[in-house]
Amino acid sequence: MRLKELYNKKVIPAMQERFKYSNALAVPRMTKVTINVGTGKALQDDKLLDLIVDNLTRISGQKIVFAKARKSISAFKIREGMTVGVRATLRGNRMYDFIEKLINISLPRVRDFQGIDKKSVDPNGNLSIGFKEHIAFPEIHSDEIERIHGLEVTITTTAKTYDEGVELFTIIGFPFKKD
């Protein structure tokens, strides 16, 4: 079942029953997915930055945005205006497709995956998952890999509390660790 249909047919009634919402529009929903990669070592290596940009473009399916340094920090050898990260923000149908791919394909491909820790959900009900290796995504072919880098996926919701966020992600199908 597609994720958007699942949300409308299963999540909304279950959340209304659990949290006693009077209106279906009060049920928390996912608003966006942000995929971030900190460039770190790529500050001196332009070839690595190009590799990260290419990988993130393939994973997200859209053009990425560069995050520039706002201040110079001499201890980290960062100058104002240098690229310190890249990110892509997904909304709408692309967001639902990405989350479905994340749950069904990418998370099971993570090495030694035991489930997502419930501490990954913040007090406002948003979920942040860090990947040590970008090769968990199906768009990355293992024979083309030059260097492995990590990335972070953040799913932003309209949930007001931690419990609402955990319940939303559990009903959708995110594999949380058993207590």
C-alpha positions as CSV (number, residue, x, y, z in Angstrom):
1,M,0.0,0.0,0.0
2,R,1.3,3.4,-0.9
3,L,2.3,5.6,2.1
4,K,-0.1,8.4,1.4
5,E,-3.0,5.9,1.3
6,L,-1.8,4.2,4.4
7,Y,-1.7,7.6,6.2
8,N,-5.3,8.4,5.2
9,K,-6.8,5.0,5.8
10,K,-4.9,3.7,8.8
11,V,-2.9,6.4,10.6
12,I,-5.6,9.1,10.9
13,P,-8.2,6.7,12.5
14,A,-5.7,5.1,14.8
15,M,-4.3,8.5,15.9
16,Q,-7.8,9.9,16.4
17,E,-8.7,6.9,18.6
18,R,-5.4,7.0,20.6
19,F,-5.2,10.8,21.2
20,K,-8.9,11.7,21.0
21,Y,-8.6,14.2,18.2
22,S,-12.0,15.6,17.3
23,N,-11.0,16.5,13.7
24,A,-8.9,14.6,11.2
25,L,-6.9,17.7,10.4
26,A,-5.6,17.8,14.0
27,V,-3.8,14.5,13.4
28,P,0.0,15.0,13.1
29,R,1.4,14.6,9.6
30,M,4.8,14.7,8.0
31,T,5.6,18.0,6.3
32,K,9.1,17.5,4.9
33,V,12.2,15.4,4.8
34,T,15.7,17.0,4.9
35,I,18.8,15.1,3.8
36,N,22.1,16.6,5.0
37,V,25.7,15.8,4.4
38,G,28.5,17.8,6.2
39,T,31.4,18.2,3.9
40,G,34.1,18.0,6.6
41,K,37.1,16.6,4.8
42,A,35.9,17.9,1.5
43,L,36.8,21.4,2.4
44,Q,40.3,20.9,0.9
45,D,39.3,18.2,-1.6
46,D,37.0,19.5,-4.4
47,K,36.8,16.0,-6.0
48,L,35.2,14.6,-2.8
49,L,32.7,17.5,-2.7
50,D,31.7,16.7,-6.3
51,L,31.3,13.0,-5.3
52,I,29.1,14.0,-2.3
53,V,26.9,16.3,-4.5
54,D,26.5,13.6,-7.1
55,N,25.5,11.0,-4.5
56,L,23.1,13.3,-2.7
57,T,21.5,14.3,-6.0
58,R,20.9,10.6,-6.8
59,I,19.5,9.7,-3.4
60,S,17.1,12.7,-3.2
61,G,16.2,12.8,-6.9
62,Q,16.5,16.6,-7.1
63,K,19.0,19.4,-7.1
64,I,20.8,20.0,-3.8
65,V,21.5,23.3,-2.0
66,F,25.0,24.3,-0.7
67,A,25.3,25.4,3.0
68,K,27.9,28.2,3.3
69,A,29.8,29.1,6.4
70,R,28.5,32.4,7.9
71,K,31.6,33.1,10.0
72,S,35.3,32.3,9.7
73,I,36.6,29.8,12.3
74,S,40.4,29.6,12.2
75,A,40.6,26.5,14.4
76,F,38.7,24.5,11.8
77,K,40.3,26.2,8.8
78,I,36.9,27.5,7.7
79,R,36.5,30.9,5.9
80,E,33.3,32.8,5.5
81,G,31.5,31.7,2.4
82,M,33.1,28.2,2.1
83,T,30.8,25.2,1.5
84,V,30.4,23.4,4.8
85,G,27.5,21.1,3.9
86,V,24.9,20.1,1.2
87,R,21.3,19.4,1.7
88,A,18.1,18.5,-0.1
89,T,14.5,19.1,1.1
90,L,11.7,16.9,-0.1
91,R,8.0,17.7,0.2
92,G,4.8,16.3,-1.2
93,N,4.9,13.1,-3.3
94,R,8.7,13.0,-3.4
95,M,8.7,13.0,0.4
96,Y,6.2,10.1,0.6
97,D,8.2,8.1,-2.0
98,F,11.5,8.7,-0.2
99,I,10.0,7.7,3.2
100,E,8.6,4.5,1.7
101,K,11.9,3.7,0.1
102,L,13.7,4.5,3.5
103,I,11.4,2.1,5.5
104,N,11.3,-0.8,3.0
105,I,14.7,-0.7,1.3
106,S,17.3,1.5,2.9
107,L,17.0,0.7,6.6
108,P,17.0,-3.1,6.1
109,R,20.3,-2.6,4.0
110,V,22.1,-0.9,6.9
111,R,24.8,-3.1,8.4
112,D,24.0,-4.6,11.8
113,F,20.6,-2.8,11.9
114,Q,18.8,-3.5,15.2
115,G,16.1,-0.8,14.8
116,I,15.8,2.9,15.3
117,D,16.3,4.1,18.8
118,K,13.2,6.0,20.2
119,K,15.6,8.7,21.4
120,S,15.9,9.7,17.7
121,V,12.5,11.4,18.0
122,D,12.9,14.8,19.5
123,P,10.5,16.4,22.1
124,N,8.5,18.1,19.2
125,G,7.9,14.7,17.4
126,N,10.5,15.0,14.6
127,L,12.7,12.0,13.7
128,S,16.4,12.2,12.8
129,I,18.3,9.2,11.5
130,G,22.0,9.2,10.9
131,F,23.6,6.9,8.4
132,K,27.4,6.1,8.7
133,E,27.5,4.9,5.1
134,H,25.6,6.2,2.2
135,I,25.7,2.9,0.4
136,A,22.4,1.8,2.2
137,F,20.4,3.6,-0.5
138,P,19.6,1.7,-3.7
139,E,20.6,4.5,-6.0
140,I,24.3,4.1,-5.0
141,H,25.9,1.2,-6.9
142,S,28.6,-0.6,-4.9
143,D,30.9,-0.9,-7.9
144,E,31.1,2.9,-8.4
145,I,32.1,3.8,-4.8
146,E,35.3,5.8,-4.4
147,R,34.8,7.0,-0.8
148,I,32.1,6.4,1.8
149,H,30.5,9.3,3.6
150,G,27.7,9.6,6.1
151,L,24.4,11.5,5.9
152,E,21.5,12.5,8.1
153,V,17.8,12.2,7.3
154,T,15.4,14.4,9.3
155,I,11.6,13.9,9.0
156,T,9.7,17.0,10.2
157,T,6.1,16.5,11.5
158,T,3.3,18.7,12.9
159,A,3.3,16.6,16.1
160,K,3.3,18.6,19.3
161,T,4.8,16.0,21.6
162,Y,7.2,13.2,21.7
163,D,4.5,10.6,22.2
164,E,2.5,11.8,19.2
165,G,5.7,11.6,17.1
166,V,6.6,8.1,18.2
167,E,3.0,6.8,17.7
168,L,2.9,8.4,14.2
169,F,6.2,6.8,13.1
170,T,5.3,3.4,14.6
171,I,1.9,3.3,12.8
172,I,3.6,4.3,9.5
173,G,6.0,1.4,9.9
174,F,9.3,2.7,11.1
175,P,11.2,-0.2,12.8
176,F,11.9,1.0,16.4
177,K,14.0,-1.0,18.9
178,K,12.0,-3.1,21.3
179,D,12.1,-1.8,24.9
